[in-house]
Amino acid sequence: MLRQIGIVPDQVRPADLDETPLKRELPGPHARRLAQAKAEAIRAQVPGAFVLAADTVVGCGRRILPKAETDEELRLCLELLSGRRHRVHGGVCLIAPDGTMRLRLAQSSVIFKQLSRAEIDDYVASGEGRGKAGGYAIQGRAAMLIRAIEGSYSNIVGLPLFDTSQLLRGAGYRW
């Protein structure tokens, strides 16, 4: 996604973290905590570099939806989201070469149409939502299931590009 705004990262490294929510943790704070933990984990591997990390969390009320890995989880997510408004929380953390940390939380609102059993079955069968926060990918087939969004589209896809670019510029990163 960074390429979309003209940034080509030198490296992309996954942070191997336990992403289990803490007891009573809300979706927004969960997204921020994970973004910060990822940035700190990678910073230890590449000191003196700009380190950018992010995490996307789908929340329906106070509930954190999983990154659906099975058809059953995917089906449960879609049934919960059907006909409802939910929020997508995008936590972004930047650690500058001098060690300064900057955090942002973007929030977007998404409204799903009321889904029929056949629409849920078709989406589950497509496999597109597996591994995705909340069990869907707005940039794919799920676009036809979404009535409206409010806020950053790129946040819903997986990285709030406006917020990310502002963090980078504010830290002196030039591209």
NORZIDA-V267969 format. One record per helix or strand. SS is the DSSP state (h for helix, s for strand). FROM is the first residue (numbers start at 1). TO is the last residue. If there is no record, write none. Layout:
SS&FROM&TO ; SS&FROM&TO
This chain:
h&2&5 ; h&27&43 ; s&51&60 ; s&63&64 ; s&67&67 ; h&71&81 ; s&85&95 ; s&101&112 ; h&117&126 ; s&133&133 ; h&141&145 ; s&146&150 ; h&153&157 ; h&161&170
